[in-house]
Amino acid sequence: MLEYSKNNNGVQGFPGTEPLTNEQLFGTKCDLLIPAALGGQLTAKTAPLVKAKYIVEAANDPTTPEADEIFHEKGILVVPDILANAGGVTVSYFEWVQNRSVVHWPLEEIRGKLEIKMTAAFDEVWKIAEERKVPMRTAAYILGIDRVAKATELAGVS
């Protein structure tokens, strides 16, 4: 399939396959759905079709607020883009730190630091979601807004 995709600019038409609509794809029973390409794909129309237990948003803004509400009602755990995509931003920060301090960390050290940061971020968001009985996206916003408020207060900005 890899060779086919290189020669045909994608996998569409690969021998022995049939194309799926977004509705068919989203309605496929699975444990994990990872919308990873376009925003706005999980909507009030497509959300009721989703049979996944978990959604991890790798795309930016793939879920509309209406779909988010449907997922919450259906008990589908959504790891929001603001959390799921934070790894790339975190590694960019690590690159900035290395450049500023003229050091180079081995790849395994970067991965270790990233795992620590991402696990801590997930745990903080999870704790807020559980305590306040809110979706993870709301919990992530609560955490972020709280951090900005504290930083603003510490900076003496009113």
C-alpha positions, 0 to 999 in steps of 0.5 A: 500500500505504501508503494501504491500511495507513492505512485498514485498520490494516495490510497484511493483505488487500491486494489481490493478496497472500497471507498468509505464515506465519512459517515461510514468511517465515523460509524465503524465500531472501534475502540479509538477514533483519531480525527487527524486531518481536518477541523469540523469533521465531528458535527451534530450530524456525524457525532450520533454515528460514532461508535468509538469508546475514545476520541483523541483529537490529533487535528485542530478543532475537529469537533464542534461544540454540538458534537462535544455535547453528544459525546459527553452524553454518550459517555465517549471520552474525548481527549481534546486537541488542546491537550492531544496536540500539546506534544508538538508545542512542548518539543518546540519549547525544548528546542528553544531551551536547547538553542538558548542554552547552546546544549543538545539533548539526546533524543531519548532525553527529549522523549523522556522529558516529553513523557513527563510533561504530557503525563502531568498535563493529562493527569491535571486535566483528568483530575479537574474533569473527574472532580467537576464532572465536566468533559476533558475539553472544559477541564483543559480550559479551566486549567488554562484560564486558572493558570493565566489568572494566577500569572496575571495576579503574580505579575501585578496586572489588574 
